[in-house]
Amino acid sequence: MSRSTACSVPPMSTDSGENPQTDTDTDTEEGPEENDDLGTTAEDDTAETSSAPEGGFVAGAVGLVGAALGLVSLTGTSLADKLHTRREIIGQIDSNSGAEVDQMEAFYSAPWNTVALTNGAFALLAVLVGSGVLLALHGRSTATQPWVKALALGGVILGCIGLLIAVAMNFDLFADQPELPMPPAGG
């Protein structure tokens, strides 16, 4: 019988009693497959994804958004500035139209309260986002990264402070509303 070089398994020698040799290039042994791009096996990939700590990238991003919203609620936004200016212009238009308008209300209180309302809305968003992340992470696992919890908690704390400041601004607790001086009596 002639030997073909295309055969992947060499013939076995029965007279020497030795173990047969196999070609290692065409070994079809059942085992983990090689992942060419990383040099890891398929079993290693599944183990890494199943044991990955929860509260990673997405939770960290949402926690950062909550902290940023809390900071914005304290410092103010350009949106609040624009609404403040708009409210002042509306007050000026109302006072120039000849209608009986409380000038201090139109020029001071209404714009001030608009800023307080806008900052309060950002503070409320910060509290909701931060506490949502904390509750979601607390209910899931204790393996959450500490920085994610810290960011979310920071957003909640800044949001609560922002809410308190917004309420105090709305009720003029920091400063009384200015009053126009009374004209002198008699002429």
C-alpha positions in Angstrom: 0.0 0.0 0.0 1.4 3.4 -0.8 1.6 6.2 1.7 0.0 9.5 0.9 1.6 12.7 2.2 -1.8 14.4 2.5 -2.9 12.1 5.3 -2.7 13.9 8.6 -2.3 10.8 10.8 0.8 8.7 10.3 0.4 5.0 10.3 0.7 3.2 13.6 3.5 0.9 14.2 2.2 -2.3 15.8 5.5 -4.1 16.2 7.3 -1.8 18.6 4.4 -1.3 21.2 5.0 2.4 21.3 2.3 5.0 21.5 1.3 6.4 18.2 2.4 9.9 17.3 -0.1 12.4 16.1 0.3 15.5 14.1 -0.1 18.5 16.4 -1.2 20.9 13.6 -4.4 19.0 13.0 -5.2 17.9 16.5 -9.0 18.0 17.0 -8.9 17.6 20.7 -12.0 19.1 22.4 -10.9 22.1 24.4 -11.3 25.8 24.7 -11.0 27.7 21.5 -8.3 30.3 21.1 -9.4 33.9 20.7 -7.0 35.3 18.1 -7.4 39.0 18.8 -6.6 38.8 22.5 -4.8 35.5 23.0 -7.3 34.4 25.6 -9.6 31.5 25.5 -13.4 31.5 25.0 -13.8 30.2 28.5 -11.7 33.0 29.9 -13.9 35.6 28.1 -17.1 34.3 29.5 -15.6 34.1 33.0 -14.5 37.8 32.8 -17.9 39.1 31.6 -19.9 37.2 34.2 -17.7 38.3 37.1 -17.3 41.9 36.0 -18.1 44.3 38.9 -21.4 46.0 38.6 -21.6 49.7 38.8 -19.0 50.3 36.2 -19.1 52.7 33.2 -22.8 53.5 32.9 -23.4 53.8 36.6 -20.3 56.0 36.9 -21.5 58.2 34.1 -25.0 58.6 35.6 -23.4 59.3 39.0 -21.2 62.0 37.4 -24.3 63.5 35.7 -26.1 63.6 39.1 -23.1 65.4 40.7 -22.8 67.9 37.9 -26.6 68.7 38.1 -26.1 69.2 41.9 -23.2 71.6 41.3 -25.2 73.4 38.6 -28.1 73.9 41.0 -25.7 75.8 43.3 -23.9 77.9 40.8 -26.7 78.6 38.3 -26.9 78.2 34.6 -27.1 80.3 31.5 -30.7 79.1 31.2 -31.5 80.7 34.6 -29.7 83.9 33.5 -31.7 84.1 30.3 -35.0 83.4 32.1 -34.1 86.1 34.7 -33.4 88.7 31.9 -36.6 87.7 30.1 -38.6 88.1 33.3 -37.1 91.6 33.8 -38.0 92.6 30.3 -41.6 91.4 30.8 -41.7 93.5 34.0 -40.5 96.6 32.2 -43.1 96.1 29.4 -45.9 95.7 31.9 -44.8 98.8 33.8 -44.5 100.9 30.6 -47.9 99.8 29.3 -49.7 102.0 31.9 -51.1 99.1 33.9 -51.0 99.2 37.7 -47.9 97.1 38.4 -45.9 96.7 41.5 -42.5 97.7 40.3 -40.6 95.9 42.9 -42.5 92.7 42.1 -41.9 93.1 38.4 -38.3 94.1 38.5 -37.0 92.2 41.5 -39.2 89.4 42.9 -40.4 87.8 39.7 -36.9 87.4 38.1 -35.4 86.3 41.5 -38.1 83.7 41.9 -37.6 82.5 38.3 -33.9 81.9 39.0 -34.9 80.1 42.3 -37.3 77.9 40.4 -34.8 77.0 37.6 -32.0 76.2 40.1 -34.5 74.2 42.2 -35.5 72.1 39.1 -31.8 71.3 38.5 -31.4 70.4 42.2 -34.4 68.1 42.1 -33.0 66.4 39.0 -29.7 65.9 40.8 -31.4 64.3 43.8 -33.5 62.0 41.6 -30.6 60.9 39.4 -28.2 60.5 42.3 -30.6 58.6 44.6 -31.7 56.5 41.6 -28.2 55.4 41.0 -27.6 54.7 44.7 -30.8 52.7 45.1 -30.1 50.7 41.9 -26.6 49.9 43.0 -27.5 49.1 46.5 -30.1 46.7 45.5 -27.8 44.9 43.0 -24.5 44.2 44.5 -21.9 45.3 47.1 -19.2 44.9 44.4 -19.9 48.3 43.0 -16.9 50.5 42.6 -16.6 53.0 45.5 -16.1 56.0 43.2 -19.5 55.4 41.6 -21.2 55.5 45.0 -19.3 58.5 46.0 -20.3 60.5 42.9 -23.9 59.5 43.2 -23.9 60.4 46.9 -22.2 63.7 46.1 -24.9 64.5 43.6 -27.6 63.8 46.1 -26.0 66.0 48.8 -25.4 68.9 46.3 -28.9 68.5 45.1 -30.3 68.7 48.6 -28.3 71.8 49.3 -29.4 73.3 46.0 -33.1 72.5 46.9 -32.7 74.3 50.3 -31.1 77.3 48.7 -33.8 77.5 46.0 -36.6 77.3 48.6 -34.8 80.0 50.7 -34.5 82.2 47.6 -38.1 81.8 46.7 -39.3 82.9 50.1 -36.7 85.7 50.4 -35.0 84.2 53.5 -31.6 85.5 52.5 -32.6 89.1 52.1 -35.9 91.0 52.2 -37.4 92.3 49.1 -36.4 95.9 48.5 -39.0 98.5 49.0 -39.4 101.9 47.4 -39.0 104.8 49.7 -42.1 106.7 50.5 -42.2 110.2 49.0 -42.0 113.1 51.5 -45.4 114.3 52.8 -46.5 117.8 51.9 -45.2 120.0 49.2 
